[in-house]
Amino acid sequence: TILGETHEEEDEILPRKDYESLDYDRCINDPYLEVLESMDNKKAQRYEAVKWVMVFAIGVCTGLVGLFVDFFVRLFTQLKFRVVQSSVEECTEKGCLALSLLELLGFNLTFVFLASLLVLIQPVAAGSGIPEIKCYLNGVKVPGVVRLRTVVCKAMGVLFSVAGGLFVGKEGPMIHSGAVVGAGLPQFQSISLRKIHFNFPYFRSDRDKRDFVSAGAAAGVAAAFGAPIGGTLFSLEEGSSFWNQGLTWKVLFCSMAATFTLNFFRSGIQFGSWGSFQLPGLLNFGEFKCSESDKKCHLWTAVDLGFFILMGIVGGLLGATFNCLNKRLAKYRMRNVHPKPKLVRVLESLLVSLTTTVVVFVASMVLGECRQMSPTSHSGNDTLSLQGMSEDVNSSIKTFFCPNETYNDMATLFFNPQESAILQLFHQDGTFSPVTLSLFFLLYFLLSCWTYGISVPSGLFVPSLLCGAAFGRLVANLLKSYIGLDHIYSGTFALIGAAAFLGGVVRMTISLTVILIESTNEITYGLPIMITLMVAKWTGDFFNKGIYDIHVNLRGVPLLEWETEVEMDKLRASDIMEPNLTYVYPHTRIQSLVSILRTTVHHAFPVVTENRGNEREFMKGNQLISNNIKFKKSSILTRAGEQRKRSQSMKSYPSSELRNMCDEHIATEEPPEKEDLLQQMLERRYTPYPNLYPDQSPSEEWTMEERFRPLTFHGLILRSQLVTLLVRGVCYSESQSSASQPRLSHAEMSEDYPRYPDIHDLDLTLLNPRMIVDVTPYMNPSPFAVSPNTHVSQVFNLFRTMGLRHLPVVNAVGEIVGIITRHNLTHEFLQARLRQHYQTI
C-alpha cells in the first residue's frame, strides 16, 4: 500500500529543478524481483516484525530528541531569567535598568546568533519544517529535508531560538525532527557518516521510507503535545492521500512510544518519581476546573456556543490577516534578503531579536499594571500561590517594576516561557486587565508574524496558542465586566480563543481538534473546539490559504490538492498531457542511453517500439532493429492467438467431448499465420515512415508526422534504473543474443538506494557506445494508463489515490500519445489549460 503521491523526481516540465518527487517504482518483472519471487510466509512475517521494531525505535528516538530540546531550553531559559530577574530587582532600586536591558540583550542576541549559524550550515533547518514534511508526505522531496545534519541543526537551533526570547515554539520543529528520525533510522546509513555502513537489507525503497516518515511526523506531534491519536491524524490529514489499517496501527504505536518515552524521562527528572507518567508532552494545558467556592461557574454552557462561533469568526479573520502579512514579508525576503550574502539573513535574525527584546522590556516596564495580591496567597517576592493551582502557575507571577504585595501583569506574560504564559491565561484566577491583554495581543501578533520566516528554526503552534489565549481571555473579561455573565470560566474562553486563532492560521481541523482535546484531558471540550475550528477555517479560507500552504506555494512546490474543481471536468486527459516525449526502445545502444540521460532531466521514460509498414525489410538489415521488432511481436496479444493457446491446452483435458469440440473448431476455422495477423495489426492508415534507426536523434528537418510518429507502448523505466544498468555494465554486443546479457537481482538494483549514481559522474571511457542494453527485464510492463478521453477528475483521483508519478496516455490501439505528470495536475496548470479550452470553444 502507498501513502500519497509516489510521483518520482518531477519529470517533463517541472518549473523548479531543486525539488524531486519520490521514486517508488522498482524492477517488477517476475524472474528478477526477488522480493516478490522469494517472499514466503516466514520472510514476510520477519519483514513485518522488523517494521514494528523500527516504528517503536523511531518513537523512542523522537521522544529522546524532545527530551533533549526541552531539557536545554529549560536550562538556558532559567539561567537567563534568573540573572535578569536579580538584575531587575537590584536596578529597580538603584535606577540602572538600562544595564538590565543590556544583560537581557546579551543573552538573547547570543542565542539567536548561534541559531542563525546552525541554519547557515543547513538552510532547510529554518522555520518549523512542517511545510517541507507536508511536501514529502504529498510526494515531493525537498533536497536535504530528511538528512542527519538537518535534525542536528534543527534540534540545536530551536533550543537557542526559544531560549533567545524569540516568539517561536519548539513544538513545530519536533514534527520535522521526528520525520527525519523516521527517514534515517531504518536505513542504518547516513550521507554525513559515510564510513559507517551496515548491511541492512530491509526497507530499500521510497515506499517504506515514506511510511516511516509518516510515523516519525506523527511521533513528533505526539511528543510535542502528548497527543498520540492527534499525531496519527496529523499524518493522515496533512499529506497522505492513501491510508490503510496496517499503517494506522504502526503510526499509532510509534506515537504512543514517543509520548511515553518523553513522559517517562520528564516525570522522572522533574519529580523524581520514575514511572509515574505525569508529563505526557512538551506542552501541557493542565486541568480545567472551576473553583469550589464559585457555585455559579461552569466550564461551558449551551449559551456559550454562540460566543464560541463568534470567536471562531474573529479567529478566522485574525488568522487570515496574519497569513496575509506573513506572505508579504516572505515575498519581501525572497526578493531582497535571500539573494544577498548569507550574513544578511543572520543580521535580520539579530534585528528581530533586538526589537523583540526591547519591546518586551519596555512594555513590561511602561505598559504593565501593578495588581494587588491577596496577603494570604503571597509566597516570596515574585510568586502568588493560589489554592488549586499547579506549581508552574504559582511560580510564574512576576513582580517586576512593582512594589511589594503587587505583581506586574504584563511582565507575567512577557517574562515567562511561553508555556507558562499559556498556563497563566488558562488557569490564573487573578485577572489581567483588558488593556494589558489588548496590548499584549497586538504586540505578540505583530512580532510573531515578523519572526516566522527568518533564518532560525521556529515553530508557530505555541505563539499562535498564546496569542489566541490572550484574545480569548480578553473576551471573557469583557463578558464578565460589561455584560455581567458570572457563570463564565475564563480558562475555557482562553482555550477557545487559542483554538480559534490557531485554526485561522494553520487551517487544520480533525487533527487539531484531537490534539487540543488530548492536551486538555477534557473530552467535554470536544464540541466547542470542533465548532470553533470549523468556523475559523471556513472564515479564513474565504480570504486565503493556511500559512503552511502559502509557504509551499511561494517555494514553487507542485503540491496536489485533495480534489479538482468541478469545472475541470470540461477537460480531458488529452488536454493536459505532454505529447512531446523522450523515450527509449526495448533494445537500445549505450550511446543513445547516455545521450538521453545527459540531455534531459526526466526521471522516467516510456519504453516503446515504432510502427512501420515495411518491418520485414528492417529486420533483415540490422540486429538491433530486429530485436526490437521481435520483442514487439512477442508482446502483442491477439484474441486468435490466445484462443489457440487455450485450445492446445484443452487437448490434454480428460474430457473427450471438450477435446472434440476444440478439434472441430480448429478444423473448421483454420487460423491465419501469426506473421500475417501481426502484419495486419501493424498496417494502419498512416503512411510508411522514414528508415530511422533507434539510435538516431531527432532532426530539425523532420516533419511533424516524422517527429510524432505512432509508438507502441510497452512500459516505463526509471532514470535510476538506467544509470544502474550502465554503471554495472549490463549489456550485450550486436553479434550476441540478448540472453547473454547479465541479469541483476532486485537487491543489486536497489543496493545504492537512496542515492543512486548520477549519469554526469559516469566515466564514459569505460563504456562501449556500440553495445546494446536490453531494458525489458527491468521496466514496469504494466503501469497505470488512461485513455485520451478520460475526464480530468478521474485522472486526478487515479494519480493521487494510487500514488503515481507518471501516467501514460494510451489510445485505443495501444499507442502512447502523451504522459501526465504531477506538474500537469497542479491547480495553476489546470487553470491555464481551462482558459485555453474556453478560448478554443
Rosetta blueprint (number, residue, H / E / L):
1 T L
2 I L
3 L L
4 G L
5 E L
6 T L
7 H L
8 E L
9 E L
10 E L
11 D L
12 E L
13 I L
14 L L
15 P L
16 R L
17 K L
18 D L
19 Y L
20 E E
21 S E
22 L L
23 D L
24 Y L
25 D L
26 R L
27 C L
28 I L
29 N L
30 D H
31 P H
32 Y H
33 L L
34 E H
35 V H
36 L H
37 E H
38 S L
39 M L
40 D L
41 N H
42 K H
43 K H
44 A H
45 Q H
46 R H
47 Y H
48 E H
49 A H
50 V H
51 K H
52 W H
53 V H
54 M H
55 V H
56 F H
57 A H
58 I H
59 G H
60 V H
61 C H
62 T H
63 G H
64 L H
65 V H
66 G H
67 L H
68 F H
69 V H
70 D H
71 F H
72 F H
73 V H
74 R H
75 L H
76 F H
77 T H
78 Q H
79 L H
80 K H
81 F H
82 R H
83 V H
84 V H
85 Q H
86 S H
87 S H
88 V H
89 E H
90 E H
91 C H
92 T H
93 E H
94 K H
95 G L
96 C L
97 L H
98 A H
99 L H
100 S H
101 L H
102 L H
103 E H
104 L H
105 L H
106 G H
107 F H
108 N H
109 L H
110 T H
111 F H
112 V H
113 F H
114 L H
115 A H
116 S H
117 L H
118 L H
119 V H
120 L H
121 I H
122 Q L
123 P H
124 V H
125 A H
126 A L
127 G E
128 S L
129 G L
130 I H
131 P H
132 E H
133 I H
134 K H
135 C H
136 Y H
137 L H
138 N H
139 G L
140 V E
141 K E
142 V L
143 P L
144 G L
145 V L
146 V L
147 R L
148 L H
149 R H
150 T H
151 V H
152 V H
153 C H
154 K H
155 A H
156 M H
157 G H
158 V H
159 L H
160 F H
161 S H
162 V H
163 A H
164 G L
165 G L
166 L L
167 F L
168 V L
169 G E
170 K L
171 E H
172 G H
173 P H
174 M H
175 I H
176 H H
177 S H
178 G H
179 A H
180 V H
181 V H
182 G H
183 A H
184 G H
185 L H
186 P H
187 Q H
188 F L
189 Q L
190 S E
191 I L
192 S L
193 L E
194 R L
195 K L
196 I L
197 H L
198 F L
199 N L
200 F L
201 P L
202 Y L
203 F L
204 R L
205 S L
206 D H
207 R H
208 D H
209 K H
210 R H
211 D H
212 F H
213 V H
214 S H
215 A H
216 G H
217 A H
218 A H
219 A H
220 G H
221 V H
222 A H
223 A H
224 A H
225 F H
226 G L
227 A L
228 P H
229 I H
230 G H
231 G H
232 T H
233 L H
234 F H
235 S H
236 L H
237 E H
238 E L
239 G L
240 S L
241 S L
242 F L
243 W L
244 N L
245 Q H
246 G H
247 L H
248 T H
249 W H
250 K H
251 V H
252 L H
253 F H
254 C H
255 S H
256 M H
257 A H
258 A H
259 T H
260 F H
261 T H
262 L H
263 N H
264 F H
265 F H
266 R H
267 S H
268 G H
269 I H
270 Q H
271 F H
272 G L
273 S L
274 W L
275 G L
276 S L
277 F L
278 Q L
279 L L
280 P L
281 G L
282 L L
283 L L
284 N L
285 F L
286 G L
287 E L
288 F L
289 K L
290 C L
291 S L
292 E L
293 S L
294 D L
295 K L
296 K L
297 C L
298 H L
299 L L
300 W L
301 T L
302 A L
303 V L
304 D H
305 L H
306 G H
307 F H
308 F H
309 I H
310 L H
311 M H
312 G H
313 I H
314 V H
315 G H
316 G H
317 L H
318 L H
319 G H
320 A H
321 T H
322 F H
323 N H
324 C H
325 L H
326 N H
327 K H
328 R H
329 L H
330 A H
331 K H
332 Y H
333 R H
334 M H
335 R H
336 N H
337 V L
338 H L
339 P L
340 K L
341 P L
342 K H
343 L H
344 V H
345 R H
346 V H
347 L H
348 E H
349 S H
350 L H
351 L H
352 V H
353 S H
354 L H
355 T H
356 T H
357 T H
358 V H
359 V H
360 V H
361 F H
362 V H
363 A H
364 S H
365 M H
366 V H
367 L H
368 G L
369 E L
370 C E
371 R E
372 Q E
373 M L
374 S L
375 P H
376 T H
377 S H
378 H E
379 S L
380 G L
381 N L
382 D L
383 T L
384 L E
385 S L
386 L L
387 Q L
388 G L
389 M L
390 S L
391 E H
392 D H
393 V H
394 N H
395 S L
396 S L
397 I L
398 K L
399 T L
400 F L
401 F L
402 C L
403 P L
404 N L
405 E L
406 T E
407 Y E
408 N E
409 D H
410 M H
411 A H
412 T H
413 L H
414 F H
415 F L
416 N L
417 P L
418 Q H
419 E H
420 S H
421 A H
422 I H
423 L H
424 Q H
425 L H
426 F H
427 H H
428 Q L
429 D L
430 G L
431 T L
432 F L
433 S L
434 P H
435 V H
436 T H
437 L H
438 S H
439 L H
440 F H
441 F H
442 L H
443 L H
444 Y H
445 F H
446 L H
447 L H
448 S H
449 C H
450 W H
451 T H
452 Y L
453 G L
454 I L
455 S L
456 V L
457 P E
458 S L
459 G E
460 L L
461 F H
462 V H
463 P H
464 S H
465 L H
466 L H
467 C H
468 G H
469 A H
470 A H
471 F H
472 G H
473 R H
474 L H
475 V H
476 A H
477 N H
478 L H
479 L H
480 K H
481 S H
482 Y H
483 I H
484 G L
485 L L
486 D L
487 H L
488 I L
489 Y L
490 S H
491 G H
492 T H
493 F H
494 A H
495 L H
496 I H
497 G H
498 A H
499 A H
500 A H
501 F H
502 L H
503 G H
504 G H
505 V H
506 V H
507 R L
508 M L
509 T L
510 I H
511 S H
512 L H
513 T H
514 V H
515 I H
516 L H
517 I H
518 E H
519 S H
520 T H
521 N L
522 E L
523 I H
524 T H
525 Y H
526 G H
527 L H
528 P H
529 I H
530 M H
531 I H
532 T H
533 L H
534 M H
535 V H
536 A H
537 K H
538 W H
539 T H
540 G H
541 D H
542 F L
543 F L
544 N L
545 K L
546 G L
547 I H
548 Y H
549 D H
550 I H
551 H H
552 V H
553 N H
554 L H
555 R L
556 G L
557 V L
558 P L
559 L L
560 L L
561 E L
562 W L
563 E L
564 T L
565 E L
566 V H
567 E H
568 M H
569 D H
570 K H
571 L L
572 R E
573 A H
574 S H
575 D H
576 I H
577 M L
578 E E
579 P L
580 N L
581 L L
582 T L
583 Y L
584 V E
585 Y L
586 P L
587 H E
588 T E
589 R E
590 I H
591 Q H
592 S H
593 L H
594 V H
595 S H
596 I H
597 L H
598 R H
599 T H
600 T L
601 V L
602 H L
603 H L
604 A E
605 F E
606 P E
607 V E
608 V E
609 T E
610 E E
611 N L
612 R L
613 G L
614 N L
615 E H
616 R H
617 E H
618 F H
619 M H
620 K H
621 G H
622 N L
623 Q H
624 L H
625 I H
626 S H
627 N H
628 N H
629 I H
630 K H
631 F H
632 K H
633 K H
634 S H
635 S H
636 I L
637 L L
638 T L
639 R H
640 A H
641 G H
642 E H
643 Q H
644 R H
645 K H
646 R H
647 S H
648 Q H
649 S H
650 M H
651 K L
652 S L
653 Y L
654 P L
655 S L
656 S H
657 E H
658 L H
659 R H
660 N H
661 M H
662 C H
663 D H
664 E H
665 H H
666 I H
667 A H
668 T H
669 E L
670 E L
671 P L
672 P L
673 E L
674 K H
675 E H
676 D H
677 L H
678 L H
679 Q H
680 Q H
681 M H
682 L H
683 E L
684 R L
685 R L
686 Y L
687 T L
688 P L
689 Y L
690 P L
691 N L
692 L L
693 Y L
694 P L
695 D L
696 Q L
697 S L
698 P L
699 S L
700 E L
701 E L
702 W L
703 T L
704 M H
705 E H
706 E H
707 R H
708 F L
709 R L
710 P L
711 L E
712 T E
713 F E
714 H E
715 G E
716 L E
717 I E
718 L E
719 R H
720 S H
721 Q H
722 L H
723 V H
724 T H
725 L H
726 L H
727 V H
728 R L
729 G L
730 V L
731 C L
732 Y E
733 S L
734 E L
735 S L
736 Q L
737 S L
738 S H
739 A H
740 S H
741 Q L
742 P L
743 R L
744 L L
745 S L
746 H H
747 A H
748 E H
749 M H
750 S L
751 E L
752 D L
753 Y L
754 P L
755 R L
756 Y L
757 P L
758 D L
759 I H
760 H H
761 D H
762 L L
763 D L
764 L H
765 T H
766 L H
767 L L
768 N L
769 P L
770 R L
771 M L
772 I E
773 V E
774 D E
775 V L
776 T L
777 P L
778 Y L
779 M L
780 N E
781 P L
782 S L
783 P L
784 F L
785 A L
786 V E
787 S L
788 P L
789 N L
790 T L
791 H E
792 V H
793 S H
794 Q H
795 V H
796 F H
797 N H
798 L H
799 F H
800 R H
801 T H
802 M L
803 G L
804 L L
805 R L
806 H E
807 L E
808 P E
809 V E
810 V E
811 N L
812 A L
813 V L
814 G L
815 E E
816 I E
817 V E
818 G E
819 I E
820 I E
821 T E
822 R H
823 H H
824 N H
825 L H
826 T L
827 H H
828 E H
829 F H
830 L H
831 Q H
832 A H
833 R H
834 L H
835 R H
836 Q H
837 H H
838 Y H
839 Q H
840 T H
841 I L
